[in-house]
Amino acid sequence: MATGNGSLHIKEKIMGKIYTRSGDKGTTGIHSGIRVPKDDIRIEANGTLDELNAVIGVVRSQLPAEHPWQEDLLLIQREMMTLMSLVATPHQRRENNPNRLDDNLIGWCEEKIDKICAKTTDNGYFVLPGGTPAAAFLHLARTVARRAERRLWSLHKSDQLPEQALAFVNRLSDLFFVMARLESQGQGCPEERWKSFAYKSKRKKDGE
């Protein structure tokens, strides 16, 4: 269809078209140049990581620009992109991929979790997801991180992933959970509880 807009043709030459038609038959390319089915577990895992990264972006949009978590969440988003590149590369060719997760990433996550936990009230109960908009999206990020972790373990069975990658996504779900709690508490938004943890209820009953 003719557009009658010469500038559009110039833009296409500079940027290229966003669509390639190469995936119309149900396959997509991965880092090594191999094409795999779009429902391949590697694509499913990376798609879930991409979804998680998008939710993190929504969380950031809910926080003030000067919020101290902006820098942390941006760092996580960048590491997520690195992780997606590694997941897209079969392990036999991963040495040729220049992208690497930060060596201190797991320790960094655990340090953030510990510092946030020190600022929150004791959590002896199951929390209903919700709270402030930012807290609610952090809970959503937590659940998507859990799903991403399951998909990565499924991929790991057939194509080994770096242990650091699996641990990183596991820690992220914990980090987002405590972030959600602190965000709600910091904004004076009471947490809605479901039930106390069973082991704590037993201790109370036994008089411990």
N, C-alpha and C positions, 0 to 999 in steps of 0.2 A: 504494500500500500504506500503510495507516494505521500509524503508529509508536506512537501513544499517548504521545508525548513532546512536550508543549507547548513546551519550551525549544528543541526542534529547529526548530519553525516560527518562533520569535522570531529564532533565529540566521540562518535563511534570509532573513528580512526585512532584517536588519542587513547581512549580508555579500553576499547574492545567491548564486545557484547557480554553482558552478565550471564546470558544463557549460552550453552555450548551444544545442546542436543545430544551430547555423548552419553547421557544417563537415561535416555528415553527407553532403552531396552532392559532396564532394571539392574544395571551394573554401575559401579563407581570406581574411580582410581584411588589407590593408596600410595604411600610415600615412595615405594619401590618401583612404581610404574605399572604394577599388576592391577588388573581390574577384578573386583569381587562383587558378588550380589549385594544389593542394597540392604538386604536383611541379614547379612553376614554379622556374626557376633562382634567383630572388630568395629564395624560401622555402627552397630547398636550401642556399643560401649562409648565410642567417640561422640555419637549423637547425644547420649545422656550427659556426658561431660560438657558438651556445648550448651545443653539446656541448663545445666547447673551454672555455667558461667553467665548465662543470660539472667538467671535469677539473682546472682550476685550483683549484676548491673542494676537490677531493679532495687535491690537493697540500698545500693549507693545513691540512687536517685531519691530515696526517701530520707536520707540523712543530710544535714547541712554540709555545705562545701568544706567548712572548717572542722568538721567532726574528726576526732583522732582516728576513727576506724577507716576513714576514706583511704588513707595511705596503705593500711593493712589489706583492705579488700582489693585495692588496685594491684598490690603485689601478688595476692592470691590469683587474681584474674590473669596476670602475666604468666604465672607458673602453670595455670590451667592450660594456657595455650601451648606451653612447652610440653606438658603431659600429653595433650592431644596429638602433638607431632610424634611423640614417642610411641603412643598407642597405634598410630597409623602406620608405623614401620614394623615389619616382621623382625623378630629378634635376630635372625641371621644377618640382617643388614643394618641393625641399629647402631653399630659402631660407625657407620658412614653418616649418621645423622648428627649434625653439629650441635643440636639442641640438648641441653642437660638441665635437669632439675638442680636447684641449689642444694649443696651438700648439707647445709644446716637447716633445711626446710622442716624436718620432723621436730627437731629441738625447738625451733622457732614457734611452731604451732603449739607444742606442749607448754612452752613458757607463757604464751598468750592465754591459753586455757587456765593455767594455774593463777595468773594475775587476775583474771576475770572472776574466777571462783572465789578468790579471797575477798571480792567486793560484793558478792551476792549472799543472800540468806541461805540457810541450810535447805537442801533439796531432798526431802525424804518422801516425796510423793510424785505421782505421775502428773505432768502438766498438760492441760489442754492447749493445743496450738492456738495462738491468737495474740492479744495484747495490742500494742501500737501497730500502725502499718509496717514500720520497719521490723518490729519483732515478728509479726506474722510472716513476712517474707523471709526472715531468717529461719523460721521454722520450716518454711517451704524449701529453702536451700538445704536444710538438714535432711529432709526426706529425699530430695533428689540426689544428694551426696550418697545416701545409703543405697539408693538404686544403682547409682554409678558404680559403687563399690561391688555390688553383686554382679553387675555386667563385666567388670574388670576381672573378677575371679573366674567367671565363666570363660573369658578369653584366655586367662592364665593357664587353664587346663590344656589348651591346645597350642598356645604360643606364649612362652614364658615372658612375663613382664618384670621389670625391676622391682625388687621388694620395696624400695623407697616410694614408688608410684602407688602401690597398694596401701602402704601405711599413710601416705599423705591424704588420700581421699577418706580413709577411716578417721583420721584426726580432724579433718574438716567438718564432718558431721558433729563431732563433739564440740568443736569451736563454735559453730553456728548455734548450737543449742544453748551454750552458756552466754553467747552474745545476745540471743533472744531474751533470756532471763534478765540479764543486766539492763537491756534496753527498756523492758517493761517496768522493772523496778525503779530505774532511774527516772522514768517519766511518771512515777506514781500510779502506775496501772496495775492493780492487783492481779496476781496469777490465778487462773481458774484451775482448781485441782480436780482430779478424778479419784484416785485411791492412793493410800500410803503404800510404800514399797513393802512387800510381804515380809521380808526379813526383818524390817524395823518394827512392823506390827507384832511379829512373833517375840521379839526382844522385849517390847513393852508389855505383852501379855505374860511373859515369863518373869517379869520384874527385873530385867537386866538394866 
